[in-house]
Amino acid sequence: MKKFFALLLALCLGAAWAEGARTLKMGMRGDDVLSAQRRLTELGYYDGKASGTFDSATRAAAKLFQAGNGLRQTGSL
């Protein structure tokens, strides 16, 4: 299941981001968060400002993405 999740993230959120393979969660900052926010925006899950900070809006978008793809809704990516 973990491999499936990684593949789904690579396909949906972008291979470059998924290759880093660190779990993104509340309070984290950086380019990988920014990339995830931008991709979530492209997919229609995130409508906030892509700031590079994993905030409550990013967490909500992550949960929507997970729910929409049949994944456990942790809010982390």
Secondary structure as the mmCIF struct_conf table of DSSP 4:
data_model
#
loop_
_struct_conf.conf_type_id
_struct_conf.id
_struct_conf.beg_label_comp_id
_struct_conf.beg_label_asym_id
_struct_conf.beg_label_seq_id
_struct_conf.end_label_comp_id
_struct_conf.end_label_asym_id
_struct_conf.end_label_seq_id
HELX_RH_AL_P HELX_RH_AL_P1 LYS A 2 LEU A 13
HELX_RH_AL_P HELX_RH_AL_P2 ALA A 15 GLY A 20
HELX_LH_PP_P HELX_LH_PP_P1 ARG A 22 LEU A 24
TURN_TY1_P TURN_TY1_P1 MET A 26 GLY A 27
STRN STRN1 ARG A 29 ARG A 29
BEND BEND1 GLY A 30 GLY A 30
HELX_RH_AL_P HELX_RH_AL_P3 ASP A 31 GLU A 42
TURN_TY1_P TURN_TY1_P2 LEU A 43 GLY A 44
BEND BEND2 TYR A 45 TYR A 45
BEND BEND3 GLY A 48 GLY A 48
BEND BEND4 GLY A 52 GLY A 52
STRN STRN2 THR A 53 THR A 53
HELX_RH_AL_P HELX_RH_AL_P4 SER A 56 GLY A 68
TURN_TY1_P TURN_TY1_P3 ASN A 69 GLY A 70
BEND BEND5 GLY A 75 GLY A 75
#
